[in-house]
């Protein structure tokens, strides 16, 4: 199956032709006859960028939410107003109240809208917890087992327990999208909160006879120490990944380091980037 991906929302832009950059992530996927939107950004760039890039959000077959953070979901009302009633694939824990906590600073970072409000706009939420084929040759990872020793949870991500105490957010809702192509598997990440190598290990276990050719999206390596970064690069070589399009939470410094390690196998997936596979 041939696929085409267009980055609609990202922290930076790849061209000067009227695109808006924002701290967020959204990708339009054309895979065979199907049109999907993965995430919706922070809500400022989705409609403008889709128009500039010639993407018709009225022609979607589904929307996938990678996880319940504001920078991936705040454009959902705009997407729904364009698409009309539509299946929205999401983990059931994505609507939990979420916070970023560091030192004395605290920010609420969860989904900005009530589930009922989004349903009133046409969202037909489809719960995804396990590896699931949503269309022929198009899969969602579901919950990703944590098997590596070098991909710890982000200690700044918190939820509140029943008694109000702070707890580590396990982000079990972190989903990635997988597409089968003639070249191999394409893995489209949200933020890779589950760990990039954990995700690729899970995909390999679920689809063992198909090599992972391309990985695109937020890798969450922007928060990795040197040991995690080096272990991740070594594992990428072991998987034989041919193309890595890093973005969003990868961070500019570690994106530059990835390019040094991967050379021509690396590209930066800013808003406006299009990739055919």
C-alpha positions as CSV (number, residue, x, y, z in Angstrom):
1,X,0.0,0.0,0.0
2,X,1.3,3.5,-0.9
3,X,0.9,6.2,1.7
4,X,1.5,9.9,1.9
5,X,1.9,11.9,5.1
6,X,1.6,15.7,5.5
7,X,2.6,17.4,8.7
8,X,-0.1,19.9,9.5
9,X,1.0,21.1,12.9
10,X,4.5,21.2,14.4
11,X,6.7,23.5,16.5
12,X,8.3,24.9,13.3
13,X,7.5,25.2,9.7
14,X,9.2,23.8,6.6
15,X,8.2,26.5,4.1
16,X,7.5,30.3,4.1
17,X,4.1,30.0,2.3
18,X,1.7,31.0,5.0
19,X,2.0,28.1,7.5
20,X,1.7,28.6,11.2
21,X,4.1,26.9,13.7
22,X,2.8,26.0,17.2
23,X,3.9,23.7,20.0
24,X,1.9,20.8,18.9
25,X,1.5,17.9,16.4
26,X,-0.9,16.9,13.7
27,X,-0.4,14.7,10.6
28,X,-2.7,13.9,7.7
29,X,-2.3,10.4,6.4
30,X,-3.4,9.1,3.0
31,X,-3.0,5.3,3.0
32,X,-4.6,3.5,0.1
33,X,-8.2,4.7,-0.1
34,X,-8.3,6.0,3.5
35,X,-7.7,9.5,4.9
36,X,-6.8,9.8,8.6
37,X,-5.8,12.6,10.9
38,X,-3.4,11.8,13.7
39,X,-3.8,14.4,16.4
40,X,-4.9,18.0,16.0
41,X,-2.3,20.3,17.4
42,X,-2.8,23.1,19.9
43,X,-5.7,24.6,17.9
44,X,-4.1,27.5,16.1
45,X,-2.6,26.1,13.0
46,X,-4.8,23.1,11.9
47,X,-7.3,24.8,9.7
48,X,-4.9,27.4,8.2
49,X,-2.2,24.9,7.5
50,X,-4.6,22.3,6.0
51,X,-5.9,25.0,3.6
52,X,-2.4,26.1,2.6
53,X,-1.3,22.5,2.1
54,X,-4.4,21.5,0.1
55,X,-5.7,19.0,2.7
56,X,-9.5,18.7,2.8
57,X,-10.5,17.8,6.4
58,X,-14.0,17.2,5.1
59,X,-12.8,14.0,3.5
60,X,-11.5,12.2,6.6
61,X,-12.3,8.5,7.3
62,X,-11.3,8.8,11.0
63,X,-9.3,10.7,13.6
64,X,-6.7,9.2,15.8
65,X,-5.7,10.8,19.1
66,X,-2.3,9.6,20.2
67,X,-2.7,10.6,23.9
68,X,-4.6,13.1,26.0
69,X,-2.4,16.2,26.1
70,X,-3.5,19.7,25.0
71,X,-0.9,20.1,22.3
72,X,-2.3,17.1,20.4
73,X,-6.0,17.5,21.0
74,X,-6.9,21.2,21.2
75,X,-7.7,21.4,17.5
76,X,-10.2,18.6,17.8
77,X,-13.3,20.9,17.7
78,X,-12.1,22.5,14.5
79,X,-11.4,19.1,13.0
80,X,-14.9,17.9,14.0
81,X,-16.6,21.0,12.6
82,X,-14.9,20.2,9.2
83,X,-15.4,16.4,9.2
84,X,-18.8,16.1,10.6
85,X,-19.7,12.9,12.6
86,X,-16.7,10.6,12.6
87,X,-15.0,7.8,14.5
88,X,-12.3,9.1,16.8
89,X,-9.9,6.4,18.0
90,X,-8.6,7.0,21.5
91,X,-7.5,5.3,24.6
92,X,-10.2,5.5,27.4
93,X,-7.7,7.0,29.8
94,X,-7.0,10.0,27.6
95,X,-9.5,12.2,29.4
96,X,-7.9,11.9,32.8
97,X,-6.8,15.2,34.4
98,X,-3.1,15.7,33.7
99,X,-0.4,18.1,35.0
100,X,3.1,19.2,34.4
101,X,4.9,19.6,37.7
102,X,8.5,20.8,38.2
103,X,10.0,22.5,41.2
104,X,7.4,25.1,42.2
105,X,5.7,25.3,38.8
106,X,2.5,23.4,38.0
107,X,0.5,23.5,34.7
108,X,-2.7,21.6,33.6
109,X,-1.8,19.9,30.4
110,X,-4.7,17.5,29.7
111,X,-7.5,17.6,27.1
112,X,-9.2,21.0,27.2
113,X,-12.7,19.8,26.3
114,X,-15.2,17.6,28.0
115,X,-15.9,14.3,26.2
116,X,-19.6,15.1,26.0
117,X,-18.9,18.4,24.3
118,X,-16.7,16.7,21.7
119,X,-19.4,14.1,21.2
120,X,-21.9,16.9,20.6
121,X,-19.7,18.0,17.7
122,X,-19.8,14.6,16.1
123,X,-17.0,12.6,17.8
124,X,-17.8,8.9,17.9
125,X,-15.2,7.8,20.4
126,X,-13.8,4.3,19.7
127,X,-11.8,2.9,22.7
128,X,-8.5,1.4,21.8
129,X,-6.3,-0.4,24.4
130,X,-4.8,-3.3,22.4
131,X,-3.0,-3.6,19.1
132,X,-5.9,-3.0,16.6
133,X,-6.3,-3.0,12.9
134,X,-8.7,0.0,12.2
135,X,-8.5,-0.3,8.4
136,X,-6.9,-2.9,6.2
137,X,-3.1,-2.6,6.7
138,X,-3.5,0.3,9.2
139,X,-3.0,-0.4,12.9
140,X,-2.9,1.3,16.3
141,X,-0.5,0.0,18.8
142,X,-2.7,0.2,21.9
143,X,-0.9,0.1,25.2
144,X,2.8,-0.5,24.8
145,X,4.7,-2.8,27.2
146,X,7.6,-1.1,28.9
147,X,10.5,-3.5,28.2
148,X,13.6,-1.3,27.9
149,X,15.7,-0.4,30.9
150,X,16.7,3.1,29.5
151,X,13.3,4.7,28.8
152,X,12.0,6.0,32.1
153,X,8.7,7.8,32.4
154,X,8.9,11.6,32.3
155,X,9.1,12.6,36.0
156,X,7.4,15.9,35.3
157,X,4.1,14.3,34.1
158,X,1.7,13.9,37.0
159,X,-1.9,12.9,37.9
160,X,-3.7,13.1,41.2
161,X,-4.6,10.0,43.2
162,X,-8.1,9.6,44.8
163,X,-6.8,11.3,48.0
164,X,-5.3,14.2,46.0
165,X,-1.7,13.2,46.2
166,X,0.6,13.5,43.2
167,X,1.4,10.3,41.2
168,X,3.5,9.5,38.2
169,X,1.4,9.6,35.0
170,X,2.1,6.2,33.3
171,X,0.6,7.6,30.1
172,X,-0.8,4.2,29.2
173,X,-2.9,5.9,26.5
174,X,0.2,6.7,24.3
175,X,-0.8,5.3,20.9
176,X,1.1,5.1,17.6
177,X,-0.2,4.5,14.1
178,X,1.3,1.8,11.9
179,X,0.9,1.5,8.1
180,X,2.0,-1.5,6.0
181,X,3.7,-0.4,2.7
182,X,5.7,-2.1,0.0
183,X,8.9,-0.8,1.6
184,X,8.0,-2.0,5.1
185,X,6.2,-0.6,8.1
186,X,5.7,3.1,8.6
187,X,5.3,4.0,12.3
188,X,3.7,7.4,13.0
189,X,4.3,8.6,16.5
190,X,2.5,11.0,18.7
191,X,5.0,11.9,21.5
192,X,6.4,8.4,22.2
193,X,5.7,8.8,25.9
194,X,5.8,5.0,26.0
195,X,9.4,5.1,24.8
196,X,10.5,5.0,21.2
197,X,12.3,1.7,21.4
198,X,9.5,0.2,23.5
199,X,7.1,1.2,20.7
200,X,9.2,-0.3,17.9
201,X,9.7,-3.5,19.9
202,X,5.9,-3.8,20.4
203,X,5.3,-3.2,16.7
204,X,7.9,-5.8,15.7
205,X,6.3,-8.3,18.1
206,X,2.8,-7.7,16.6
207,X,4.0,-7.7,13.0
208,X,7.1,-9.8,13.1
209,X,7.4,-10.6,9.4
210,X,7.6,-6.9,8.3
211,X,10.6,-4.7,8.7
212,X,10.2,-1.2,10.1
213,X,11.2,1.1,7.3
214,X,10.2,4.7,8.4
215,X,9.4,6.3,11.8
216,X,7.9,9.8,11.9
217,X,6.9,12.0,14.8
218,X,7.7,13.1,18.3
219,X,10.3,10.9,19.9
220,X,10.3,12.5,23.4
221,X,14.1,12.5,23.2
222,X,14.2,16.2,24.0
223,X,14.1,15.1,27.6
224,X,16.6,12.2,27.4
225,X,20.0,12.1,29.1
226,X,23.1,11.1,27.2
227,X,22.8,7.4,28.2
228,X,19.2,7.1,26.9
229,X,20.0,8.9,23.7
230,X,23.0,6.7,22.9
231,X,21.0,3.5,23.7
232,X,18.2,4.7,21.5
233,X,20.4,5.4,18.6
234,X,22.0,1.9,18.9
235,X,18.6,0.3,19.0
236,X,17.5,2.2,15.9
237,X,20.4,0.7,14.0
238,X,19.5,-2.8,15.3
239,X,15.9,-2.3,14.0
240,X,17.3,-1.3,10.6
241,X,15.1,1.9,10.4
242,X,15.8,3.5,7.0
243,X,14.1,6.8,7.6
244,X,13.5,8.8,10.8
245,X,11.5,12.0,10.6
246,X,11.9,13.6,14.1
247,X,9.7,16.4,15.3
248,X,7.9,18.2,18.2
249,X,9.2,16.8,21.5
250,X,12.5,15.5,20.0
251,X,14.0,18.9,20.7
252,X,16.3,20.8,18.3
253,X,19.5,19.8,20.1
254,X,18.8,16.0,20.0
255,X,17.3,16.3,16.5
256,X,20.7,17.7,15.4
257,X,22.5,14.8,17.2
258,X,20.2,12.3,15.5
259,X,21.1,13.8,12.1
260,X,24.8,13.5,12.9
261,X,24.3,9.8,13.8
262,X,21.9,8.9,11.0
263,X,23.0,11.1,8.2
264,X,20.9,10.7,5.1
265,X,18.5,8.5,6.9
266,X,17.3,11.5,9.0
267,X,14.9,14.3,8.2
268,X,13.1,16.9,10.3
269,X,9.3,16.7,10.1
270,X,8.2,20.3,10.5
271,X,4.8,21.6,9.5
272,X,4.5,21.4,5.7
273,X,6.7,18.3,5.4
274,X,5.3,15.7,3.0
275,X,6.6,12.2,2.7
276,X,5.5,9.5,0.3
277,X,6.2,5.9,1.0
